[in-house]
Amino acid sequence: MFSVQQIKFEIMRYVSACGGDFREWSIGITDDPRIALFKENGVSEDKDYWLSKQAVSFRACYTIMKYFIEVQSMEGSLSHFDNCDVNDEFDCIYIYKKNP
């Protein structure tokens, strides 16, 4: 498990290494990154750029996601996490580079 700062740094480094434009990326929170990335979002495990990290809690994931959406202009939706009682099993953050 990784802290908020560790994950933010890793995402910044990864996106910078893969082109650097945060608007070309999507971010989300899940309990199963493989399903979220490869089944739900159609990311190719071998051909696309993607990253997932397990955080210390759902709240940590939410903080990371909020930062990248609001400050770095990544695509993602926080609204379905607002005012809900999400299980702390949702402790993984994932990103992927959107296909043009």
MDAnalysis code that builds the backbone (N, CA, C; Angstrom):
import MDAnalysis as mda
import numpy as np

u = mda.Universe.empty(300, n_residues=100, atom_resindex=np.repeat(np.arange(100), 3), trajectory=True)
u.add_TopologyAttr("name", ["N", "CA", "C"] * 100)
u.add_TopologyAttr("resid", np.arange(1, 101))
u.add_TopologyAttr("resname", ["MET", "PHE", "SER", "VAL", "GLN", "GLN", "ILE", "LYS", "PHE", "GLU", "ILE", "MET", "ARG", "TYR", "VAL", "SER", "ALA", "CYS", "GLY", "GLY", "ASP", "PHE", "ARG", "GLU", "TRP", "SER", "ILE", "GLY", "ILE", "THR", "ASP", "ASP", "PRO", "ARG", "ILE", "ALA", "LEU", "PHE", "LYS", "GLU", "ASN", "GLY", "VAL", "SER", "GLU", "ASP", "LYS", "ASP", "TYR", "TRP", "LEU", "SER", "LYS", "GLN", "ALA", "VAL", "SER", "PHE", "ARG", "ALA", "CYS", "TYR", "THR", "ILE", "MET", "LYS", "TYR", "PHE", "ILE", "GLU", "VAL", "GLN", "SER", "MET", "GLU", "GLY", "SER", "LEU", "SER", "HIS", "PHE", "ASP", "ASN", "CYS", "ASP", "VAL", "ASN", "ASP", "GLU", "PHE", "ASP", "CYS", "ILE", "TYR", "ILE", "TYR", "LYS", "LYS", "ASN", "PRO"])
u.atoms.positions = np.array([
    [0.833, -1.185, 0.000],
    [0.000, 0.000, 0.000],
    [0.877, 1.248, 0.000],
    [0.361, 2.275, -0.663],
    [1.138, 3.498, -0.834],
    [0.375, 4.702, -0.288],
    [1.122, 5.714, 0.121],
    [0.526, 6.949, 0.652],
    [0.038, 7.829, -0.497],
    [-0.730, 8.850, -0.136],
    [-1.226, 9.809, -1.122],
    [-0.058, 10.433, -1.883],
    [0.943, 10.902, -1.172],
    [2.076, 11.575, -1.823],
    [2.869, 10.630, -2.712],
    [3.059, 9.397, -2.274],
    [3.778, 8.425, -3.094],
    [3.047, 8.166, -4.408],
    [1.740, 8.003, -4.333],
    [0.955, 7.715, -5.538],
    [0.903, 8.939, -6.445],
    [0.715, 10.116, -5.887],
    [0.704, 11.331, -6.707],
    [2.025, 11.472, -7.459],
    [3.124, 11.256, -6.774],
    [4.440, 11.353, -7.408],
    [4.580, 10.311, -8.515],
    [4.170, 9.093, -8.256],
    [4.280, 8.017, -9.245],
    [3.440, 8.321, -10.490],
    [2.232, 8.825, -10.288],
    [1.376, 9.179, -11.425],
    [1.998, 10.327, -12.217],
    [2.482, 11.355, -11.538],
    [3.122, 12.487, -12.217],
    [4.310, 12.007, -13.058],
    [5.105, 11.156, -12.480],
    [6.290, 10.635, -13.171],
    [5.894, 9.787, -14.380],
    [4.888, 8.939, -14.199],
    [4.459, 8.039, -15.270],
    [3.847, 8.818, -16.439],
    [2.955, 9.748, -16.138],
    [2.328, 10.543, -17.193],
    [3.389, 11.371, -17.924],
    [4.311, 11.945, -17.201],
    [5.387, 12.723, -17.828],
    [6.220, 11.855, -18.771],
    [6.489, 10.631, -18.378],
    [7.270, 9.714, -19.208],
    [6.505, 9.246, -20.446],
    [5.175, 9.333, -20.395],
    [4.340, 8.836, -21.497],
    [3.681, 9.966, -22.282],
    [4.237, 11.137, -22.254],
    [3.702, 12.223, -23.064],
    [3.398, 13.492, -22.305],
    [3.029, 13.401, -21.046],
    [2.914, 14.576, -20.196],
    [1.646, 15.395, -20.226],
    [0.684, 15.115, -21.110],
    [-0.545, 15.901, -21.147],
    [-1.629, 15.180, -20.337],
    [-1.920, 15.694, -19.149],
    [-2.866, 15.039, -18.248],
    [-4.280, 14.973, -18.816],
    [-4.624, 15.864, -19.735],
    [-5.960, 15.856, -20.340],
    [-6.186, 14.620, -21.205],
    [-5.113, 13.929, -21.566],
    [-5.223, 12.715, -22.380],
    [-5.403, 11.453, -21.533],
    [-5.591, 11.618, -20.238],
    [-5.659, 10.485, -19.313],
    [-6.984, 10.465, -18.556],
    [-7.386, 9.276, -18.132],
    [-8.542, 9.091, -17.252],
    [-8.072, 8.486, -15.944],
    [-8.807, 8.781, -14.882],
    [-8.463, 8.287, -13.550],
    [-9.711, 7.747, -12.879],
    [-9.546, 6.717, -12.055],
    [-10.681, 6.152, -11.344],
    [-10.262, 5.432, -10.079],
    [-11.266, 5.007, -9.335],
    [-11.081, 4.275, -8.079],
    [-11.826, 2.954, -8.211],
    [-11.232, 1.884, -7.716],
    [-11.853, 0.570, -7.830],
    [-11.361, -0.359, -6.733],
    [-12.024, -1.490, -6.630],
    [-11.530, -2.554, -5.757],
    [-10.799, -3.614, -6.579],
    [-10.903, -3.539, -7.919],
    [-10.240, -4.501, -8.803],
    [-9.752, -3.789, -10.060],
    [-8.496, -3.338, -10.066],
    [-7.979, -2.577, -11.199],
    [-8.021, -3.325, -12.523],
    [-7.813, -4.624, -12.502],
    [-7.810, -5.390, -13.757],
    [-9.184, -5.346, -14.426],
    [-10.231, -5.487, -13.646],
    [-11.580, -5.416, -14.208],
    [-11.883, -3.997, -14.676],
    [-11.549, -3.005, -13.848],
    [-11.820, -1.608, -14.199],
    [-11.085, -1.192, -15.474],
    [-9.839, -1.567, -15.576],
    [-9.039, -1.168, -16.736],
    [-9.399, -1.960, -17.986],
    [-9.275, -3.268, -17.907],
    [-9.318, -4.100, -19.108],
    [-10.728, -4.491, -19.547],
    [-11.639, -4.657, -18.611],
    [-13.002, -5.052, -18.982],
    [-13.932, -3.849, -19.094],
    [-13.938, -2.992, -18.082],
    [-14.883, -1.873, -18.073],
    [-14.468, -0.733, -18.995],
    [-13.167, -0.478, -19.127],
    [-12.702, 0.657, -19.930],
    [-12.009, 0.252, -21.225],
    [-11.896, -1.040, -21.485],
    [-11.346, -1.510, -22.752],
    [-9.880, -1.203, -22.981],
    [-9.129, -1.056, -21.914],
    [-7.693, -0.798, -22.019],
    [-6.996, -2.098, -22.423],
    [-6.040, -1.987, -23.332],
    [-5.237, -3.143, -23.726],
    [-4.058, -3.268, -22.769],
    [-3.957, -4.409, -22.149],
    [-2.885, -4.614, -21.168],
    [-1.509, -4.481, -21.807],
    [-1.381, -4.897, -23.056],
    [-0.085, -4.911, -23.728],
    [0.205, -3.669, -24.560],
    [-0.835, -3.007, -25.069],
    [-0.616, -1.930, -26.030],
    [-0.836, -0.528, -25.474],
    [-1.636, -0.400, -24.435],
    [-1.965, 0.923, -23.896],
    [-1.107, 1.266, -22.684],
    [-1.059, 2.568, -22.376],
    [-0.386, 3.049, -21.177],
    [-1.391, 3.055, -20.027],
    [-1.032, 2.428, -18.926],
    [-1.903, 2.380, -17.758],
    [-1.060, 2.147, -16.511],
    [-1.653, 2.442, -15.362],
    [-0.982, 2.271, -14.075],
    [-2.045, 2.096, -13.004],
    [-1.786, 1.229, -12.047],
    [-2.672, 1.123, -10.888],
    [-1.830, 0.978, -9.629],
    [-2.348, 1.528, -8.545],
    [-1.665, 1.484, -7.249],
    [-2.690, 1.283, -6.145],
    [-2.325, 0.496, -5.160],
    [-3.180, 0.317, -3.989],
    [-2.804, 1.376, -2.961],
    [-3.802, 2.116, -2.510],
    [-3.593, 3.159, -1.506],
    [-3.944, 2.630, -0.115],
    [-3.782, 3.463, 0.875],
    [-4.053, 3.048, 2.249],
    [-5.549, 2.984, 2.552],
    [-6.365, 3.688, 1.748],
    [-7.807, 3.708, 2.009],
    [-8.554, 4.307, 0.819],
    [-9.870, 4.189, 0.859],
    [-10.702, 4.855, -0.143],
    [-10.501, 6.366, -0.074],
    [-10.452, 6.914, 1.127],
    [-10.294, 8.362, 1.298],
    [-9.003, 8.841, 0.643],
    [-7.930, 8.067, 0.752],
    [-6.671, 8.425, 0.091],
    [-6.851, 8.436, -1.426],
    [-7.541, 7.440, -1.965],
    [-7.815, 7.390, -3.406],
    [-8.624, 8.593, -3.849],
    [-9.627, 8.936, -3.069],
    [-10.485, 10.073, -3.396],
    [-9.665, 11.367, -3.446],
    [-8.775, 11.541, -2.488],
    [-7.918, 12.724, -2.432],
    [-7.036, 12.805, -3.674],
    [-6.467, 11.688, -4.077],
    [-5.608, 11.630, -5.264],
    [-6.426, 11.944, -6.518],
    [-7.561, 11.294, -6.637],
    [-8.402, 11.486, -7.808],
    [-8.859, 12.939, -7.922],
    [-9.274, 13.510, -6.821],
    [-9.730, 14.907, -6.802],
    [-8.614, 15.840, -7.270],
    [-7.405, 15.613, -6.807],
    [-6.265, 16.436, -7.218],
    [-6.059, 16.358, -8.734],
    [-6.013, 15.149, -9.275],
    [-5.704, 15.015, -10.697],
    [-6.845, 15.508, -11.590],
    [-8.067, 15.438, -11.140],
    [-9.189, 15.965, -11.917],
    [-9.219, 17.494, -11.842],
    [-9.135, 18.023, -10.639],
    [-9.308, 19.466, -10.456],
    [-8.065, 20.295, -10.762],
    [-6.894, 19.764, -10.500],
    [-5.665, 20.529, -10.699],
    [-4.990, 20.202, -12.029],
    [-4.957, 18.936, -12.394],
    [-4.237, 18.515, -13.599],
    [-5.150, 18.259, -14.807],
    [-6.454, 18.391, -14.630],
    [-7.435, 18.241, -15.720],
    [-7.514, 16.839, -16.313],
    [-7.261, 15.827, -15.501],
    [-7.498, 14.460, -15.942],
    [-8.997, 14.224, -16.038],
    [-9.384, 13.273, -16.857],
    [-10.799, 12.930, -16.964],
    [-11.158, 11.938, -15.861],
    [-12.296, 12.145, -15.243],
    [-12.777, 11.250, -14.204],
    [-14.023, 11.837, -13.583],
    [-14.741, 11.024, -12.842],
    [-15.980, 11.494, -12.230],
    [-15.960, 11.256, -10.728],
    [-15.972, 12.350, -9.988],
    [-16.028, 12.258, -8.534],
    [-17.464, 12.192, -8.017],
    [-18.413, 12.626, -8.832],
    [-19.790, 12.805, -8.358],
    [-20.417, 11.527, -7.826],
    [-20.088, 10.375, -8.414],
    [-20.704, 9.148, -7.908],
    [-20.060, 8.662, -6.606],
    [-19.003, 9.335, -6.144],
    [-18.397, 9.008, -4.857],
    [-18.811, 9.990, -3.770],
    [-19.364, 11.135, -4.158],
    [-19.778, 12.134, -3.174],
    [-20.993, 11.642, -2.395],
    [-20.983, 11.905, -1.096],
    [-22.120, 11.594, -0.226],
    [-22.578, 10.140, -0.299],
    [-21.654, 9.247, -0.436],
    [-22.032, 7.837, -0.397],
    [-21.120, 7.108, 0.579],
    [-21.572, 5.994, 1.020],
    [-20.830, 5.198, 1.984],
    [-20.088, 4.089, 1.236],
    [-18.911, 4.425, 0.697],
    [-18.147, 3.476, -0.104],
    [-17.319, 2.595, 0.816],
    [-17.312, 1.340, 0.509],
    [-16.542, 0.366, 1.256],
    [-15.049, 0.640, 1.076],
    [-14.269, 0.505, 2.139],
    [-12.825, 0.739, 2.057],
    [-12.105, -0.294, 1.200],
    [-12.833, -1.294, 0.677],
    [-12.206, -2.218, -0.269],
    [-11.883, -1.498, -1.577],
    [-12.539, -0.362, -1.824],
    [-12.228, 0.453, -2.993],
    [-11.002, 1.287, -2.659],
    [-9.834, 0.636, -2.695],
    [-8.595, 1.271, -2.254],
    [-7.526, 1.297, -3.342],
    [-7.947, 1.141, -4.593],
    [-7.002, 1.175, -5.707],
    [-7.326, 2.330, -6.636],
    [-6.298, 3.035, -7.020],
    [-6.430, 4.116, -7.982],
    [-5.847, 3.608, -9.294],
    [-6.471, 3.982, -10.398],
    [-5.936, 3.564, -11.696],
    [-6.011, 4.725, -12.671],
    [-5.090, 4.716, -13.601],
    [-5.102, 5.694, -14.687],
    [-4.834, 4.967, -15.996],
    [-5.308, 5.550, -17.066],
    [-4.958, 5.039, -18.393],
    [-5.011, 6.176, -19.398],
    [-4.180, 6.052, -20.415],
    [-4.156, 7.052, -21.472],
    [-5.276, 6.730, -22.452],
    [-6.131, 7.727, -22.681],
    [-7.276, 7.539, -23.562],
    [-6.791, 7.393, -25.004],
    [-7.500, 6.581, -25.748],
    [-7.197, 6.440, -27.172],
    [-7.838, 7.603, -27.928],
    [-7.131, 8.119, -28.928],
    [-7.668, 9.263, -29.678],
    [-8.921, 8.914, -30.460],
])
